[in-house]
Amino acid sequence: MSKKFNVIVNVPALQTNTPFTYIADDAVEDDIKIGSRVIVPFGKAERPIQGFVVEEVTQKVTGDLKKIISVLEPEPLLNEELISLSNWLADKTYSYRVSCLNAMIPNLVKVNTRRFVKINSEKITQTQVLELLGEQQVTDLKVSDLTFAQQRQLNHWIKENKVSLEYATENSARKKMINWIWPLITDENYGVEVDKIRKNATKQLELIEILKNIDPDEGISQTTLLNEYHVGRSTLNSAVKNGWAKRSEIERYRDPFEGSDLKSDTSLQLNEEQQQAYDLVVRAIEQHQSKPILIEGVTGSGKTEVYLQSISKAIGEGKSALLLVPEISLTPLMVKRVRARFGRQVAVLHSGLSDGEKFDEWRRIIRNEVKVVVGARSAVFAPLQNLGIIIIDEEHSETYKQTDAPRYHARDVAIYRAKNANCPVVLGSATPSLESRSRVERGRYDFVQIKRRANQKDLPEIKIVDMREHLGDGFNENFSAPMVEEIQKRLLKKEQVVLMLNRRGFSSFVMCRSCGFVLKCPNCDVSLTMHMDTHSMRCHYCGHEEPIPKSCRNCGSTKIRFFGTGTEKVEQQLAEIIPEARVIRMDVDTTRRKGAHERLLAKFGNHDADILLGTQMIAKGLDFPDVTLVGVLNADTALELPDLRASERTFQLLTQVAGRAGRADKKGEVLIQTFNPDHYAIKLAQKQDYEDFFRKEMYLRHLGKYPPYYFTALISISDRDEKEALKSAYEMLNIIQPKVSSNAVILGPTAKSISKIKQKYYYQILIKYQKEPGLHNALLEVLERSQEKFRHGTRISIDPEPQNFL
């Protein structure tokens, strides 16, 4: 009797949020496992569509069942643990289950379904169909691109059965196959074959000698023979034809580390504080405890060494390990250290890899060929078996929160996986998030502090430069005299400098001095930013780009001035003030290309530059022994944003970037330029006093009824018609209000701080609550209504515990 399976089909809708039962053909039923991707017929048209097998059905099922068409790969891309996780994740993030499953797998394995037109009658010709639709639409029909007249004629032909719509699926996943040469020359037949070769056929004689010395069990790649041994293609073809070798295609993983040197290292001696942290983690590994452990360690305290030795302990217990870092700019540095310790046992997953590399790394993991995975946020779904430890470095970083559906936080997913695996989650940071630190206070997390740097050196001295007193220093708005003086001192000593400005581009906006007109994006409610590298004005929200104006489009005046600043402008100003300085700029614009982060940091590490200038991507994780000065050009960039975490993020950013200075034997110094020197976030960052900041910020959060004292949920509503957006927002409010108590705080609907993005108007409702049993069902109802609204052009999203309220 054929096996039956429950399948979640790849249609993100409430109607398909529960599995559909299909029957397997006898020929493939043993190939189908939990987590397998299959193609199944769906709907009345029975169009083939991708689905995920979530369970085998053992009880009797009545009625006719549709048959699974095919299995996409012999080995499932998801294991049973991740299939179970998808159910929890969908409920927690108010997402469709298939959206969660798709978020877990690499992009390259997504299946494309296309429709094409098939002629069924002699009464219509191929030419007629091509004249109506065009060649592209015949082979890949997109009805939304057809005119009304085209749709009407096509529907008429379909009703008369002259044509029909057929469906085909294409799996975009491709294994990398290479030609491999297996030598068939042995000591016994070598002499016989040589005698057959003409004496002047020197290339063939050289090749047969090469083949004789190659291990027949290992073989050699065709590319190596062609490029390194300089064998001609025709000579190699002749060798195969003569029976000296056989050629076959074999799969070869794409290697993200190809060309990079691997230097091994050994464990370092832990100091007393590091040892305490390590002992706490080891105890949790040995006792299979899943209670999270927060390691609060100052910058340079050696948290990474504690991570590496903890991973080694987990591997020694026969387990696997997952290590998350917040930025892909940090991944090369962390991967380098982890690979030096664990070699080929390491796989890496982050957005800087090509789709092919991600696909191959994923399969190495699912095949149990690696023990350690290092990656950014989405690596939390790595299909590791037998997890022994999960580590989240810089756990406070907002980049661990996914901003699109499913809107998960990697920390929550890690804690859930660790609970199921009975293994510890280690959260590390010099400036833990208030949520994590408050859970320590309530006893929900174990806690250990590392208060001293691993090299026992003092933390760098931090000085505040009040820019209100230094605007007349004779340089420009970005550089005070003390900053320039300290940079020049470092250059004379052949030391290095890190400068941070958390804004990319050349200037923030352009304004006409005659009429006050500011050039704005036509699609969004924001001003355009000038970029000199492309000589354009660019919107950082929708990507709109236009030439830099020479005159005001409002009054025609040529009195145009550029206000604000950005990393590109600072780079130009540095060249004017300190022309001898060699500068590397690191921001989104200079790191778009694959491997750019690694190349720029390697150049700086090799002393090909004196100054590393960048946005917040340079604030964390960098460890360069000759960096003795860190300069923050404007500490106020994010301080006054209308966001509850503005002060927390400013304190964390300043503390983190300050930690880049003086990490080796040379003494470090930090200069922070600010117009708000008395703000508590800046004053406490100067003292590097996290405990005092924690108490101060918690008091303010309590007053405002914000996390971690209250839970939050943010509902965003957008539409091209502003009235429709506001109307839908009030409809959602009317769903929620009756189902929550008077203790809940509901703010809105209000327009978002940037109310228009990509020609759409945005409104939001913020709910702050502590215990509201009815809220979950209310939000599920909002999710249900969002599906109906989506058909009419209104988008509604639910973000549980948002990290950003802007």
N, C-alpha and C positions, 0 to 999 in steps of 0.2 A: 504493500500500500504506500502510495507516494506521500512524502512529508509535506506538511503545511507550515507556512511561516507568516508571522505578522511583519508588515513592512510599513515604514513611515515614508510616504511618497514626497518627492521634491516639489511640493506646492505649498508655499507659506500661507496658510489660511486656517481659521479655526475648524472648518469642516474636515481638514486633513490633519488635524493635530493629534488624532488618535490613529492607531495602526489599521491597515486593511489586510485581510487574510488572503494569501495566494497559495497555490499548490505548485510544487516543484515537479519537473519531469524526472522520471527515474534515472535518466542518464546524468543529471547534474545535482541531484538532491544531496549527495554526499559531499559536494564541493561547497555547499552553502552553509555558512556558519553565522553565529551572532556577530554583527558588525560588517558582514559582507555587503557590498554594493551590488544591486541587481537592477536590471531593466524589466519593468512590468507594464502591462497594458492598463491604461487608466481612463476613466470616464466613458461616456457613451461611444465616443469615437475610437476608444481603445488605443489612444496614441501612446507610443512607448515613452516611458519616463523613468528617470533614476529614482531609486528608493534605497533605504537602509533597512536591513533585516535586524529587528530588535528582539525577537524571541521566536522559538519554535513552538508551534501549537500542538499540544498532545491530546487535548480533549476533542470530542466529536464536533464537527462543524456542519450544519445543515445548509442546503442550497448549493447552487453551482458556483465553483470558484474559478477565477481566471488563473491562467498558468504563467509562472515566471518565464520571461522570454530568454534571459541570459544572465550569467554571472560575470561581473566586470573584471574581477581579478581572482586568481586562485587563493590568495591570502587576504583576509579582511584588513582594511586600513584602520579600523577601530576595534579595540578589544571590548570585552563585555563590561569592564569597569567604566569605560567612556560612554558606552551606550546607556548605562544606568545614570551616569552623571548628566547626560543630556536632558533627562526627564526632570531632575532637580533644578538644573540651570534654567530651563524654560519656565518653570514655576516661579523661581526667584526673580528672574529678570523680566517677566511678563513678555515673553517672546514665544514664537512658534518653535516647536521641537526640531523641525527640519532646519531652521535657521541656526540652532545650536549645533546640530550635527555638521552642517556645512562649515561652521566657524572652526571646527576641530581639524578639518582635513586640509592638506595643501591645495593651493589654487589650481595647480596643474592637473589635478584629478577630477575637476568639475566636468560634468557631462553636458554637452550642448545638444539640444534637440532642435532640429530644423524641419520645416514643412516644405514639401514640394508638390507641384501640380502634375498629376498623371492623367494622360488622355485615355478615355475608355471607349470612344466611339469613332467610327470611320467618318461620321458626319462633321467632324471638326479636325483641323490639321494643326500640326506643330507651329506652322507659320502664323495661324490666326491667334494662337495662345501667346506666341512671342510678341506679336504686334500689340496685343492688349496689355500685357504685363511687362514685357522686356525680359531679357535673358536672366538677369540677376534674380528677379522675383519668381521666375518659374522654378529655379533650383533652390531658392531660399526665401520662401514667401513671408513677408511681413505686412500683414493686412493693414496695420496702422499707417503704412506709407502709401497705400493705394488711394486714389481719388474716389469720390462717391460713385462716379460712372463706372470705374473699373470694378469696384466691389459689386455693383448691381449686376454687371454682365457676368462676372465670375460666379456669383450666387445663382444666376439663371442657368448657367452651364452645369453647375453642380446638381441643381434640382432635376434637370433633364438627364442626369447621369452621363453627360458627355465627358466630364472630367471629374476627378476626385482629388481630395487632399490626402497625401500620404506623409508619414512621419519617419524620420531617421534620426538615430542618435549617433553622436561622435564623442568618443572618450578622448579628451585632450591629453591624458597622461601618456608619455612616451618614455620608454626605457632608452638609455643610451647604449647603443650597440656598436661594437668596434670589430674590425677584422683581426683575427688572431691566427698566427702561423704555428703549426705543429710540425717539427722536423721529423722526417721519416728516414733520414740518413743514419746508418749505424756503422760501427767499425767493420762489420762483415761486408756490407754492400758499398762502402765508400770507394774502394779501389776500382770496383767494377764500373761504377757510375763515372768516376774521373776519366777512365779509359775511353768512355763514349764521347767525352767533350773534346771539341777541336782545340788544338794548342793555342790558337790566337783568340779563343773566346775567354778572355781574361776575367770578364765580369762574372761569368757563370762559374769559373774556377774559384773566384773569391767567395761567391755566395755559397757554394757547396762546402767550403771550408768553415764558413760562419755557421751554417746549419749543423755541421758535424759537432760543433762545440756547444750547442744549445741543449739544455736539459729537455728531453722529449716529453717529460711529464709537466713541465712548466710552460714551455712554448715561449713565444715572443710576439709583441704586437706588430702588425704590418707597418704602422706609423714609425716605430722605432727603427725597423730595417730600412725604411725609405729615407728617414731624416738623419739618423745617427750613424748608420752604417753606409749610407749613400748608395743603397742598392736601387737600381732602376726598376720602374714598375714592370716593364716588359720582361726584364730578367727574372723578376719574382714570379710573373705569370708563367714563364717557361718552366721554372722549378716545380710549380704546382702541377703543370701539365706532364712533366717528366716523372712525377711520382716521388720527388725528393722531399716534398712537404705537402701537407693538406691545409686548406684555409677554411675557417668557419667563423661565424659571428658569435661573439659572446657579449654578455651584458657587463658594462663597466660603470660603477658609480661615478657620478660627477663629484669631484673633490673640491669643496670650498676652500681647502687649505693648500691647493696645488701651487707649487712654486715657493711656499713659505718654509723657512727653516724650522725644524723642531729641535729645540734644546731641552734636554731633560733636566729636572732639578730634584732635590730631595727635601724632605720635611725640615723645617727650621725649629730651633729650640723655642718653646713657648715660655713667655714670662708668667709670673704668678697670676695676673688678672686674666690673660689669655687661657691659662690652664684651667682656671675656674669655669670659664665659659665652655671650654672643650669638655670638661668633666660632666657638666650639666647636660650637654647634648648627647654625649656617649651613654650616659645613664638612661636617657630617653630612648635611644636606639636599642640598647640591650633589653630594656624592660618593655619595649613596644608601646611606648606612651605617645599619644597624639596631641597632648596639650602644647599649644604654641609656646615658643621660647623667644623672647625679645632680648637681643643683644644691643645695648646702647653703648657704643664705643666711639670715642672722639676720633676725628679724622686722623688717619695714620696710626691707628691703634693696633693694626694687624688683624682686623676681622677676617680678611681674606684667608690668612693662614689657618685660622680656626675653621673656616668653611672647608678648606682643602683637607685638613686632617680629619674632620668629621665625615667628609665624603669617603675618605680612605677607610675609615672604620666601617661605614655602611657597606662598602664593596667587600671588605674582609668578612662581613657577616653574610655574604652571598646576596646582597641587595643591590638596588640601583639608586641613582641620585639625580635630582633635578635642581638646577641652579638658575635663578632668574635675575636678570639685570634690567634696569629701567630704560636705558637708551641704547640704540644700536651703536652709537659712538663709543660706548663702554664695552660692547661685546668683544671687539678684537683684543682689547687688553686683557679682559677676563679669560677669554678662550685661550690666549697665549699662555697664561699661567696654569690653567687647568690642563691643557694638552701637555705642557712641560712635565706635569706630575703624573698624568694618566694616559698619555699617548693616544693610540688609535681607539681606545675605549670611549672616546669623547665624540659626540655629535653636536651640531650647532643648528639652531633654528631662529632665524630673525628675518626681517623684511629686506635686509641688505643682500640676501642670497637671490640668485636667479630662481625661477619657478622649478627648473630642472634640478638644481642643487637641493632645494627644499624637498622635492619629491624623493630624491635618493636618500637624503638624510632621514626622512620619515620612515622609509622602508628598512634602513639599517636598524632603526629603533624597534619597529614592529617585529623584526626578525631576531631580536635579542642579540644583535651583533655589537651593541654598545652598552656601557654601564652608566655613563654620565651624559646628561643633556644640558647644554648651556644655551640660553636664549632670552629673548625679550618676552613681552606679555603673553602672546599666543602660545609660547612654548609650554605654558602651564597645562596644555592639552596633550603633551607628548605621550605616546602610547607605551610608556615604560611598564614593564612587568615587575612585580615584586619590589615596589618602592620602599626604600629604607630611610630616605631623608629628602625633604624639600627645603631649599634655602631661597629666601627673597632678599637680595641685597638692595640697599637704599629703599627700604620698604615704604618710606613716606612719599615716594614719588607719585605724582598724579598720573603719570603715563601708564601705570598699572591698571587704570580704569579704561575700559573700552567705551568709545563715544557713540558707536553705532550698534544696532541690534545684532546679537544679544549684548546688552550693556552690563557686562560682568566686571567685577574687580578681581584681578588675578589672586589677590590675597585670600579672598573668600573661597575661590575655587581650590586653591592650594590647601586651605584648612579642611575643606570637605574631602578632598582626595586623601589627605593624610589621616583623617579620622577613619576612613574605610580601609586604609592600608596599615593602620596602627603604627604610624611612624611620626617622628616629630617634624614640625614646621619651624624653621629658624628664621626670624625676622631681624635683619641687621640694619642699623642706621646710627649716625651721629646725632640726628635730629628726628626721632621717631614721630610719626603722625600722632596727633592728639588722641585719635581713636585707639590706636594700639597702646599708647602709654596709659590711657585711662583704664584699659582692660587689665593692665598690670595692677593698678590700684584696687580693682575689684576682685583680684585673684583669679581672673580667667586666663592670664598668661603667666608663665614663669619668666623670671627677669634676672639679668646679670649685667653689670656695668664694667666697662674698661675705661678708666679715667686717664690713663697715661698712654703716650705714643709708644709704639713697639721699640723704637730706638732710644727710649727714655729721654728724648729731647723735648724741650718746652714747645708748647703751641706757639705759632707765630704771633708777634705783637701786632695788634690791630689799631690803626689810627683813623680817626674820623676827620675828613676835610669838609668844613662848612663852606659850601659853594656860594653862599650869600656874601661871604667875605672875599671870595677869590675870582669873581667874574671879571674884575678889572686887571687880571694878571698879565694881560697883553698877549695871550695865546688865542683861545677860542672858548666856546661854551662847554667843551668836553674836557679840557685839560687845564687843571690848576697848576700853579707854579710848583707846589710840593710834589705833585704827580710827575711832572716832567723832570724835575731834579732827581727824583728817586729812580726813574727809568734810566736816565743818563748814567747814574752811578753804577747800575747793574751792567750796562753795556760796557763800561770801562773795565769792569772786573771779569768780563766774558761770562757773565751769568745770564739767566733767562727770566723773562717776564710773561705773566699771563694777565691779559686785560679782558674784562667782561662787560659787555653792554647788551642788555636783553632786548635788543631790537635790531632786526635786519633791514637792509635797504640803505638808501642814501639820506633821505629826509622823510619825516612823517607826513607832511602835506605841503601843497603849494597854495599860496594865497596872493590875490591881487591887492597891492597896497593902495590902489585908487578907489576900488569899490568894496573890497573885503570878500570878494568871491573866492570860495575854496573849491577846488576841483574834486568832485565826488565820483564814486563808481555809479554807473547807470543802473546796475543790478542790485546794489547793496547800500545800506545806510551808513557808509563809511567813506572817509577820504582816501584818495589814491596815494600810494607811496612811490616816491621816485627811486628808480634803480639806474645808476649810471652805467653798469656793465652792459645792459641791454638798451640803454638810452630810451627808457620807457617809463610810463606811469603804470603801476600794477596794483591790482586789488588782491590782498592776501586772503580773501574769503572765497571769491569765485574764480579768480585767475584772469579777470578782464584786464586787457593791456591796451594802451594807446600811447602815441608819441608824447614827449615832453612838450608842453605848450610854450610858444614864444610870445603869445599875447593872450589877454584875458578874453575868454569867449563870452563874457557877460557885457563888458564895457569896451573891449578892444585895446585897453591899456597894455603897454609893454612893461609896466612896473610890477613884475612878478617876482616874488621872493619865496625861498624855500625855508620852511620852518621845521624844527625838530631835528632829530639825528638818527643815524643807524650805523651798523658796523661798516658798511661800505664807505660812508662819509668819514668815519673815524680813521679808517685805513688811509684815506687821502690826506687827512689832517696830520696823521703821524708822519707821513712822507714829507710834509712841509716843515714840521717842527723838528723832527729828528731824522734827517734824510739818510743817515748812515744805517739806520735800523732795518733789519730784514724782518718782514712781517708775514705771518701766515694768518689768513682770515678763515674762520670756521663758522659757517652758519648754514641755513637750509639751502641757500643759493650755491654755495661752493661744495656741498656734499651730496648733490643729487645723484651723481654717477656712482655706480657700484664700486665698492672698495675705497671711496673717497675719504671716509673717516680714517681708515687705517693708513692710507698713504700720507695724509696730512700730519697725523700724529707721529708717524715714523720719521718724517722729515724734521719735525720739531725735536724728536728724541735724538736724531743724528746731528743736532746743532746746525741744521741748514737754515735756521731762522732764530732770531733773538727774541721775538715777541709773538705769542699766540693770542690773537684777538678773536673773540667769539661771543656767541649768545650763551644761554644757560646750558647748552650741550657740553660746554667745557668745565662746568662747575663741579662735576662729580667724577670720581674714579681715576682721574689722571694722576700719575706718579712719576714725576721727572725730577731727578736729584738736584739739577742745577737751577730749578725755579726757586728764586729767593724773594721775588716780589710779585704779589697779586694786587692788581688794581681794579676796583669796581667803579666804573665811570659815572654811573647814575644809579644809586641804590633805591631811588624813588619810583622806578618805572612801573612796578606792579603794586606799590604800597597803597595808593589811594583808589584802586579799582573797587567798584561796588560789589565786593565778593567777601563772604565771611572768612575765607581762608587767605585773604590778601596779606595780613600781618604774618601768619604762619609761614606762607610761602616765601616771603621776604626774609624772615629770620633763617629759614632752612637754606635758602639760596646763598645768603651771605656767609653762613657758617660753613657750608659745603665748599664754596669757592675759596674761602680763606684757607681751608685745609689743603689746598694745592701747594702752598708755600712752605719751604723749609722742611721737606719730608726726608732729607738725608742729613749729612753732617753740617751743611751750611745753614746759618740762621735765617729764618724767614720773616718777612714783614708784609703787612696788608694795609692798603690805603683804600678807604671807602669814601667816595665823594657823594655828598647828599645835600639836599636843601631842607631836610627834616632831621637834623642831628639829635633832636630831643625825643624822637619817636621811640617808644619802648622796644620795638622790634630791632631797631638799629643799635640802640644803646646796649641791649642784652646780647646781640650778635657780637658787638665789640668785646664784651666780657666772655663770650662763648659760654653763657650761663643758661643751659637748656632748662634746668630745673625751675629757675625763677620765671623763665618765659612760659613754661608749662602752667605754672600756678596762675600767672597773670591772664593768660589767654583762656584758661578754663573758667576763670571767674567771669570774663566777658561773654563767653559762650553760654554760661548758665543764665546770665541776665537776659540774653537774647533768645533763649530757648532754641539753641542750635546744637548740632552734633558736637561732642558725643553724648550730650544729655538727652537729646531728642533724635529720633529717626527722621529721615526726610524722604520725600518722593516728589519728583518734578515731572509735570505733564506739559509737554510742548505741543502747540497747535500751529500749523502753518497753512497758508493758502495764498494763491495769487490775488484773490479778492480779499481785501482787508476786512470788509464787513462779514464775509463768510467765516473768516478765521475767528473773529471775535464772537460771532454767533455760536460757532461750534465749541468755543472755550466755555461759554456759559452753559451749554448743554452738558458738557462734561462735569462742570461744577454742580449742576443739578443732580447728576448721578451720584456724586461723592458725598455731598453735604448731608443727606438724610441718613447715611450709613455710618457716620462717625459721631463720636460724642462731642460735647462742648469743650472737652479738654484738648482736642486737636486744634491746631492753628492752621487756618487756610488763608494763604496770601494770593490774591488775584481773582480773576484773570487780569494780568498786566502785560503791557508790551515788553518784550525783551529789551535789554540795554542796547543791543543792535537790532532794531525792529524789522529790518528788511535785508535779506540775503538772497542772492540769486533770483531776484524778482518775486520773492515770496515774503509775506508779512508774518511775523512770529509773535505769538502770545504764550504766556505760561501761567501755570497754577502750581504753587509750592505748598506742600502739606508737611507740617511738622507735628509729630505725634510720639507717644510713648507706648501705650497699649491700646490698639484699636482693632479688635477681632473682625469687625465688619469691613475694614478697609481693603483687605486682600480681594474679597469678592467684588467690591466696588471697582477696583482697578482692573479686574478681569472683565467686568462689564464694559469699562472704557476701552479695553483691548478689542472686545467684540464690536463695539460701535465704530472703532477706528477702521475696521475692515470695510464697513459699509461706507464710511466717509471717504475712504481712499478712492473708491470708484468715482466719486464726484470731485476729486482733485484736492481734498483736504487731508493733510498728513497729521497724524497724532502719534506721539511717542511717549512712553513711560520710562523714566530713569530712576530706579531705586537707588538711594544714597548717591546723588550726583556729587561730583567733585568740583564742578564749576556751575555757578548760578548766572553767569553772564548770558 
